[in-house]
């Protein structure tokens, strides 16, 4: 079992500035967040700060972003970048293998890849149709770069991530981009997945963990949260509390509802 990122700690040698994200309660109260398992879950209501912490880790780790823009060019992360300077990091191995993915950004990434493939196809075709007095050798050299990039994208993504359903595209992306010994940060990956597909994702996570990958995942899914021996941090009341699976409100409400949906619906709809 390999843990690449072992902990983050809020520095105490300089005061925090005001404004977002420093006024988020879990940031102001952050001490040390330890990562002791190959998979760590962040769970909590929207606005609890779990995505803010995840984004801060992604920004400081300089991981590639699965989105319409890279991390360094993503305006939504500009405020988060500064937070990384106020955190202390403990790595067993500093790496940049892996990625950061927010479920809401996936469509943007799929369109970005599709646009790049279509652009390269256009360039390769236009180079074949246009001579401009160049020799065959010169034209071959000019299109070699386009051809190599086009071939690499086709090997990774085939006909494109926007050619299948959202769920199928997810798994195509994971198969293409998961690498051994990587750090993977994922924000609500369950969003486009049916319960059966979430089980498939659990199997895929296990396969990668066996190859020394580490995952930090923000989620609402009781299915994903059931991953054996995972660390679960509950973001609640401005605090981050390590919690066991059965004590989570997400799990308790889902279990109670499934056991007696009529009772819940009767009270809600009256």
C-alpha atoms as a printed R data frame, in Angstrom:
    type eleno elety resid chain resno       x      y       z
1   ATOM     1    CA   UNK     A     1   0.000  0.000   0.000
2   ATOM     2    CA   UNK     A     2   1.469  3.339  -1.087
3   ATOM     3    CA   UNK     A     3   0.368  6.721   0.243
4   ATOM     4    CA   UNK     A     4   1.906  9.467  -1.894
5   ATOM     5    CA   UNK     A     5   0.362 12.518  -0.196
6   ATOM     6    CA   UNK     A     6   0.517 11.884   3.550
7   ATOM     7    CA   UNK     A     7  -0.889 15.085   5.073
8   ATOM     8    CA   UNK     A     8  -1.680 18.763   4.710
9   ATOM     9    CA   UNK     A     9  -1.465 21.251   7.587
10  ATOM    10    CA   UNK     A    10  -2.504 24.884   7.829
11  ATOM    11    CA   UNK     A    11   0.606 26.932   8.516
12  ATOM    12    CA   UNK     A    12   0.627 28.897  11.772
13  ATOM    13    CA   UNK     A    13   3.514 31.233  10.985
14  ATOM    14    CA   UNK     A    14   1.449 33.920   9.233
15  ATOM    15    CA   UNK     A    15  -2.121 35.179   9.558
16  ATOM    16    CA   UNK     A    16  -4.716 34.215   6.996
17  ATOM    17    CA   UNK     A    17  -5.997 36.945   4.667
18  ATOM    18    CA   UNK     A    18  -9.703 37.722   4.482
19  ATOM    19    CA   UNK     A    19 -12.077 36.670   1.719
20  ATOM    20    CA   UNK     A    20 -12.680 33.410  -0.077
21  ATOM    21    CA   UNK     A    21 -11.437 30.732   0.469
22  ATOM    22    CA   UNK     A    22  -9.866 31.803   3.768
23  ATOM    23    CA   UNK     A    23 -13.204 32.654   5.377
24  ATOM    24    CA   UNK     A    24 -14.585 29.126   4.758
25  ATOM    25    CA   UNK     A    25 -15.029 27.692   8.295
26  ATOM    26    CA   UNK     A    26 -13.210 24.404   7.620
27  ATOM    27    CA   UNK     A    27 -10.236 26.376   6.250
28  ATOM    28    CA   UNK     A    28 -10.049 28.699   9.245
29  ATOM    29    CA   UNK     A    29 -10.251 25.739  11.612
30  ATOM    30    CA   UNK     A    30  -7.985 23.413   9.656
31  ATOM    31    CA   UNK     A    31  -5.129 21.839  11.581
32  ATOM    32    CA   UNK     A    32  -3.683 18.650  10.069
33  ATOM    33    CA   UNK     A    33  -5.513 16.433   7.589
34  ATOM    34    CA   UNK     A    34  -3.857 13.019   7.409
35  ATOM    35    CA   UNK     A    35  -4.147 10.604   4.487
36  ATOM    36    CA   UNK     A    36  -3.546  7.122   5.819
37  ATOM    37    CA   UNK     A    37  -5.467  5.008   3.293
38  ATOM    38    CA   UNK     A    38  -5.060  4.661  -0.471
39  ATOM    39    CA   UNK     A    39  -8.598  6.020  -0.817
40  ATOM    40    CA   UNK     A    40  -9.943  8.972   1.190
41  ATOM    41    CA   UNK     A    41 -13.483 10.299   0.920
42  ATOM    42    CA   UNK     A    42 -14.687 13.816   1.648
43  ATOM    43    CA   UNK     A    43 -18.411 13.879   2.430
44  ATOM    44    CA   UNK     A    44 -20.674 16.750   3.437
45  ATOM    45    CA   UNK     A    45 -23.379 19.078   2.240
46  ATOM    46    CA   UNK     A    46 -22.788 21.480  -0.643
47  ATOM    47    CA   UNK     A    47 -20.985 24.538   0.711
48  ATOM    48    CA   UNK     A    48 -19.305 22.589   3.525
49  ATOM    49    CA   UNK     A    49 -15.824 23.205   2.079
50  ATOM    50    CA   UNK     A    50 -14.983 19.712   0.840
51  ATOM    51    CA   UNK     A    51 -14.578 20.823  -2.792
52  ATOM    52    CA   UNK     A    52 -12.493 23.830  -1.680
53  ATOM    53    CA   UNK     A    53  -9.987 21.563   0.077
54  ATOM    54    CA   UNK     A    54  -9.925 19.188  -2.888
55  ATOM    55    CA   UNK     A    55  -9.294 22.063  -5.320
56  ATOM    56    CA   UNK     A    56  -6.503 23.419  -3.106
57  ATOM    57    CA   UNK     A    57  -4.763 20.032  -3.179
58  ATOM    58    CA   UNK     A    58  -5.151 19.839  -6.972
59  ATOM    59    CA   UNK     A    59  -3.776 23.329  -7.488
60  ATOM    60    CA   UNK     A    60  -0.762 22.886  -5.198
61  ATOM    61    CA   UNK     A    61  -0.006 19.423  -6.590
62  ATOM    62    CA   UNK     A    62  -0.091 20.898 -10.134
63  ATOM    63    CA   UNK     A    63  -2.025 17.935 -11.454
64  ATOM    64    CA   UNK     A    64  -3.472 17.942 -14.985
65  ATOM    65    CA   UNK     A    65  -7.127 18.955 -14.990
66  ATOM    66    CA   UNK     A    66  -9.895 17.044 -16.706
67  ATOM    67    CA   UNK     A    67 -11.804 20.123 -17.817
68  ATOM    68    CA   UNK     A    68 -12.165 22.685 -20.532
69  ATOM    69    CA   UNK     A    69  -8.944 24.409 -19.366
70  ATOM    70    CA   UNK     A    70  -5.794 23.382 -17.498
71  ATOM    71    CA   UNK     A    71  -5.394 24.057 -13.766
72  ATOM    72    CA   UNK     A    72  -2.987 26.948 -14.338
73  ATOM    73    CA   UNK     A    73  -5.460 28.645 -16.706
74  ATOM    74    CA   UNK     A    74  -8.680 27.906 -14.812
75  ATOM    75    CA   UNK     A    75 -10.134 31.196 -13.541
76  ATOM    76    CA   UNK     A    76 -12.337 29.312 -11.056
77  ATOM    77    CA   UNK     A    77  -9.174 28.171  -9.239
78  ATOM    78    CA   UNK     A    78  -7.418 31.546  -9.092
79  ATOM    79    CA   UNK     A    79  -8.530 32.227  -5.497
80  ATOM    80    CA   UNK     A    80  -7.650 28.659  -4.507
81  ATOM    81    CA   UNK     A    81  -4.056 28.995  -5.743
82  ATOM    82    CA   UNK     A    82  -3.183 31.371  -2.905
83  ATOM    83    CA   UNK     A    83  -4.477 28.915  -0.309
84  ATOM    84    CA   UNK     A    84  -1.786 26.424  -1.298
85  ATOM    85    CA   UNK     A    85   0.853 28.870  -0.021
86  ATOM    86    CA   UNK     A    86  -0.649 28.668   3.466
87  ATOM    87    CA   UNK     A    87  -0.503 24.879   3.656
88  ATOM    88    CA   UNK     A    88   2.359 22.564   4.590
89  ATOM    89    CA   UNK     A    89   2.590 19.352   2.606
90  ATOM    90    CA   UNK     A    90   4.038 15.976   3.561
91  ATOM    91    CA   UNK     A    91   4.732 13.635   0.646
92  ATOM    92    CA   UNK     A    92   6.247 10.187   0.698
93  ATOM    93    CA   UNK     A    93   6.798 10.739  -3.004
94  ATOM    94    CA   UNK     A    94   6.246 14.034  -4.801
95  ATOM    95    CA   UNK     A    95   4.603 13.287  -8.133
96  ATOM    96    CA   UNK     A    96   2.523 14.781 -10.924
97  ATOM    97    CA   UNK     A    97   1.105 11.549 -12.309
98  ATOM    98    CA   UNK     A    98  -2.673 11.578 -12.035
99  ATOM    99    CA   UNK     A    99  -5.382 14.169 -12.575
100 ATOM   100    CA   UNK     A   100  -8.023 16.389 -10.981
101 ATOM   101    CA   UNK     A   101 -11.584 16.015 -12.222
102 ATOM   102    CA   UNK     A   102 -14.785 17.813 -11.319
103 ATOM   103    CA   UNK     A   103 -17.825 16.025 -12.675
104 ATOM   104    CA   UNK     A   104 -19.339 19.326 -13.826
105 ATOM   105    CA   UNK     A   105 -16.301 19.981 -16.051
106 ATOM   106    CA   UNK     A   106 -16.340 16.657 -17.866
107 ATOM   107    CA   UNK     A   107 -18.492 17.810 -20.802
108 ATOM   108    CA   UNK     A   108 -16.107 20.735 -21.343
109 ATOM   109    CA   UNK     A   109 -13.167 18.356 -21.458
110 ATOM   110    CA   UNK     A   110 -14.955 16.013 -23.888
111 ATOM   111    CA   UNK     A   111 -15.719 18.943 -26.211
112 ATOM   112    CA   UNK     A   112 -12.128 20.165 -25.912
113 ATOM   113    CA   UNK     A   113 -10.734 16.775 -26.973
114 ATOM   114    CA   UNK     A   114 -13.271 16.526 -29.821
115 ATOM   115    CA   UNK     A   115 -12.302 19.987 -31.083
116 ATOM   116    CA   UNK     A   116  -8.594 19.127 -31.011
117 ATOM   117    CA   UNK     A   117  -9.176 15.901 -32.975
118 ATOM   118    CA   UNK     A   118 -11.283 17.716 -35.599
119 ATOM   119    CA   UNK     A   119  -8.665 20.488 -35.898
120 ATOM   120    CA   UNK     A   120  -5.877 17.955 -36.455
121 ATOM   121    CA   UNK     A   121  -7.971 16.065 -39.004
122 ATOM   122    CA   UNK     A   122  -8.547 19.343 -40.855
123 ATOM   123    CA   UNK     A   123  -4.838 20.242 -40.779
124 ATOM   124    CA   UNK     A   124  -3.790 16.837 -42.093
125 ATOM   125    CA   UNK     A   125  -6.322 16.989 -44.923
126 ATOM   126    CA   UNK     A   126  -5.523 20.600 -45.853
127 ATOM   127    CA   UNK     A   127  -1.787 19.803 -45.929
128 ATOM   128    CA   UNK     A   128  -2.501 17.008 -48.387
129 ATOM   129    CA   UNK     A   129  -4.612 19.269 -50.596
130 ATOM   130    CA   UNK     A   130  -2.235 22.262 -50.524
131 ATOM   131    CA   UNK     A   131   1.199 22.096 -52.149
132 ATOM   132    CA   UNK     A   132   2.342 25.754 -52.083
133 ATOM   133    CA   UNK     A   133   5.348 24.751 -54.177
134 ATOM   134    CA   UNK     A   134   6.746 22.563 -51.408
135 ATOM   135    CA   UNK     A   135   8.529 19.318 -52.113
136 ATOM   136    CA   UNK     A   136   6.970 16.057 -50.939
137 ATOM   137    CA   UNK     A   137   9.666 15.794 -48.270
138 ATOM   138    CA   UNK     A   138   8.928 19.281 -46.895
139 ATOM   139    CA   UNK     A   139   5.213 18.578 -46.774
140 ATOM   140    CA   UNK     A   140   5.795 15.292 -44.947
141 ATOM   141    CA   UNK     A   141   7.877 17.096 -42.327
142 ATOM   142    CA   UNK     A   142   5.271 19.831 -41.846
143 ATOM   143    CA   UNK     A   143   2.455 17.402 -41.126
144 ATOM   144    CA   UNK     A   144   4.472 14.948 -39.009
145 ATOM   145    CA   UNK     A   145   3.751 16.847 -35.788
146 ATOM   146    CA   UNK     A   146   0.019 16.965 -36.509
147 ATOM   147    CA   UNK     A   147   0.003 13.257 -37.376
148 ATOM   148    CA   UNK     A   148   1.785 12.251 -34.157
149 ATOM   149    CA   UNK     A   149  -0.566 14.289 -31.975
150 ATOM   150    CA   UNK     A   150  -3.626 13.003 -33.846
151 ATOM   151    CA   UNK     A   151  -2.463  9.405 -33.477
152 ATOM   152    CA   UNK     A   152  -1.841  9.864 -29.740
153 ATOM   153    CA   UNK     A   153  -5.333 11.295 -29.149
154 ATOM   154    CA   UNK     A   154  -6.968  8.517 -31.166
155 ATOM   155    CA   UNK     A   155  -5.066  5.875 -29.205
156 ATOM   156    CA   UNK     A   156  -6.231  7.403 -25.918
157 ATOM   157    CA   UNK     A   157  -9.832  8.286 -26.737
158 ATOM   158    CA   UNK     A   158 -10.783  6.412 -29.921
159 ATOM   159    CA   UNK     A   159 -13.729  8.107 -31.623
160 ATOM   160    CA   UNK     A   160 -13.884 10.717 -28.863
161 ATOM   161    CA   UNK     A   161 -15.385 11.141 -25.425
162 ATOM   162    CA   UNK     A   162 -18.450 12.871 -26.856
163 ATOM   163    CA   UNK     A   163 -19.330  9.862 -29.045
164 ATOM   164    CA   UNK     A   164 -20.949  7.825 -26.221
165 ATOM   165    CA   UNK     A   165 -23.281  8.404 -23.298
166 ATOM   166    CA   UNK     A   166 -21.937 10.419 -20.379
167 ATOM   167    CA   UNK     A   167 -21.376  7.292 -18.274
168 ATOM   168    CA   UNK     A   168 -19.639  5.374 -21.055
169 ATOM   169    CA   UNK     A   169 -17.429  8.396 -21.768
170 ATOM   170    CA   UNK     A   170 -16.430  8.486 -18.095
171 ATOM   171    CA   UNK     A   171 -15.140  4.940 -18.191
172 ATOM   172    CA   UNK     A   172 -13.365  5.515 -21.490
173 ATOM   173    CA   UNK     A   173 -11.597  8.470 -19.870
174 ATOM   174    CA   UNK     A   174 -10.631  6.447 -16.800
175 ATOM   175    CA   UNK     A   175  -9.274  3.577 -18.898
176 ATOM   176    CA   UNK     A   176  -7.274  6.057 -20.970
177 ATOM   177    CA   UNK     A   177  -5.877  8.188 -18.145
178 ATOM   178    CA   UNK     A   178  -5.470  5.944 -15.086
179 ATOM   179    CA   UNK     A   179  -1.793  5.123 -14.542
180 ATOM   180    CA   UNK     A   180  -0.026  3.201 -11.756
181 ATOM   181    CA   UNK     A   181   1.427  5.205  -8.861
182 ATOM   182    CA   UNK     A   182  -0.710  8.263  -9.534
183 ATOM   183    CA   UNK     A   183  -2.662 10.699  -7.368
184 ATOM   184    CA   UNK     A   184  -6.276 11.119  -8.478
185 ATOM   185    CA   UNK     A   185  -8.585 13.818  -7.136
186 ATOM   186    CA   UNK     A   186 -12.234 13.450  -8.104
187 ATOM   187    CA   UNK     A   187 -15.198 15.681  -7.233
188 ATOM   188    CA   UNK     A   188 -18.541 13.819  -7.298
189 ATOM   189    CA   UNK     A   189 -17.576 11.212  -9.926
190 ATOM   190    CA   UNK     A   190 -20.863  9.412  -9.282
191 ATOM   191    CA   UNK     A   191 -22.913 12.221 -10.878
192 ATOM   192    CA   UNK     A   192 -23.520 10.567 -14.298
193 ATOM   193    CA   UNK     A   193 -23.382  6.964 -13.078
194 ATOM   194    CA   UNK     A   194 -26.205  4.545 -12.312
195 ATOM   195    CA   UNK     A   195 -25.884  2.441  -9.125
196 ATOM   196    CA   UNK     A   196 -24.606 -0.472 -11.223
197 ATOM   197    CA   UNK     A   197 -22.001  1.772 -12.870
198 ATOM   198    CA   UNK     A   198 -20.907  3.039  -9.461
199 ATOM   199    CA   UNK     A   199 -20.137 -0.552  -8.536
200 ATOM   200    CA   UNK     A   200 -18.077 -0.807 -11.722
201 ATOM   201    CA   UNK     A   201 -16.171  2.314 -10.650
202 ATOM   202    CA   UNK     A   202 -15.428  0.713  -7.270
203 ATOM   203    CA   UNK     A   203 -13.886 -2.288  -9.065
204 ATOM   204    CA   UNK     A   204 -11.817  0.068 -11.219
205 ATOM   205    CA   UNK     A   205 -10.588  1.974  -8.146
206 ATOM   206    CA   UNK     A   206  -9.517 -1.316  -6.540
207 ATOM   207    CA   UNK     A   207  -7.594 -2.283  -9.666
208 ATOM   208    CA   UNK     A   208  -5.671  1.005  -9.600
209 ATOM   209    CA   UNK     A   209  -5.037  0.920  -5.845
210 ATOM   210    CA   UNK     A   210  -3.413 -2.476  -6.380
211 ATOM   211    CA   UNK     A   211  -1.025 -0.579  -8.673
212 ATOM   212    CA   UNK     A   212  -0.112  1.997  -5.997
213 ATOM   213    CA   UNK     A   213  -2.588  4.702  -7.004
214 ATOM   214    CA   UNK     A   214  -4.013  7.045  -4.363
215 ATOM   215    CA   UNK     A   215  -7.491  8.588  -4.544
216 ATOM   216    CA   UNK     A   216  -9.076 11.527  -2.741
217 ATOM   217    CA   UNK     A   217 -12.750 11.737  -3.675
218 ATOM   218    CA   UNK     A   218 -15.495 14.181  -2.696
219 ATOM   219    CA   UNK     A   219 -18.813 12.359  -2.952
220 ATOM   220    CA   UNK     A   220 -22.415 12.061  -1.791
221 ATOM   221    CA   UNK     A   221 -22.704  8.418  -2.864
222 ATOM   222    CA   UNK     A   222 -23.346  5.811  -0.136
223 ATOM   223    CA   UNK     A   223 -22.261  3.187  -2.684
224 ATOM   224    CA   UNK     A   224 -18.783  4.661  -3.230
225 ATOM   225    CA   UNK     A   225 -18.413  5.479   0.466
226 ATOM   226    CA   UNK     A   226 -18.746  1.772   1.252
227 ATOM   227    CA   UNK     A   227 -15.299  1.044  -0.219
228 ATOM   228    CA   UNK     A   228 -13.593 -1.201   2.386
229 ATOM   229    CA   UNK     A   229 -11.075  0.368   4.787
230 ATOM   230    CA   UNK     A   230 -11.357  3.825   3.225
231 ATOM   231    CA   UNK     A   231 -10.801  6.936   5.336
232 ATOM   232    CA   UNK     A   232 -13.954  9.068   5.484
233 ATOM   233    CA   UNK     A   233 -13.779 12.737   6.479
234 ATOM   234    CA   UNK     A   234 -17.148 14.279   7.260
235 ATOM   235    CA   UNK     A   235 -17.324 18.043   6.647
236 ATOM   236    CA   UNK     A   236 -19.964 19.221   9.094
237 ATOM   237    CA   UNK     A   237 -20.548 22.262  11.298
238 ATOM   238    CA   UNK     A   238 -17.349 23.936  10.091
239 ATOM   239    CA   UNK     A   239 -15.241 20.960  11.171
240 ATOM   240    CA   UNK     A   240 -13.625 17.974   9.460
241 ATOM   241    CA   UNK     A   241 -14.286 14.817  11.465
242 ATOM   242    CA   UNK     A   242 -13.091 11.315  10.632
243 ATOM   243    CA   UNK     A   243 -16.238  9.190  10.635
244 ATOM   244    CA   UNK     A   244 -17.144  5.547  10.127
245 ATOM   245    CA   UNK     A   245 -19.469  4.547   7.316
246 ATOM   246    CA   UNK     A   246 -22.525  3.584   9.381
247 ATOM   247    CA   UNK     A   247 -22.489  6.906  11.274
248 ATOM   248    CA   UNK     A   248 -22.807  9.040   8.143
249 ATOM   249    CA   UNK     A   249 -26.092 10.884   7.722
250 ATOM   250    CA   UNK     A   250 -25.950 10.159   3.970
251 ATOM   251    CA   UNK     A   251 -25.905  6.435   4.721
252 ATOM   252    CA   UNK     A   252 -28.514  6.523   7.488
253 ATOM   253    CA   UNK     A   253 -31.061  8.521   5.466
254 ATOM   254    CA   UNK     A   254 -30.571  6.395   2.344
255 ATOM   255    CA   UNK     A   255 -30.886  3.158   4.318
256 ATOM   256    CA   UNK     A   256 -33.982  4.355   6.211
257 ATOM   257    CA   UNK     A   257 -35.640  5.595   3.025
258 ATOM   258    CA   UNK     A   258 -35.051  2.337   1.154
259 ATOM   259    CA   UNK     A   259 -36.364  0.340   4.112
260 ATOM   260    CA   UNK     A   260 -39.562  2.389   4.332
261 ATOM   261    CA   UNK     A   261 -40.047  4.806   1.375
262 ATOM   262    CA   UNK     A   262 -43.812  5.082   2.011
263 ATOM   263    CA   UNK     A   263 -43.273  6.620   5.433
264 ATOM   264    CA   UNK     A   264 -40.825  9.247   4.117
265 ATOM   265    CA   UNK     A   265 -43.013 10.144   1.156
266 ATOM   266    CA   UNK     A   266 -46.161 10.338   3.269
267 ATOM   267    CA   UNK     A   267 -44.587 12.985   5.502
268 ATOM   268    CA   UNK     A   268 -43.008 14.878   2.594
269 ATOM   269    CA   UNK     A   269 -46.086 15.040   0.400
270 ATOM   270    CA   UNK     A   270 -48.770 15.745   2.990
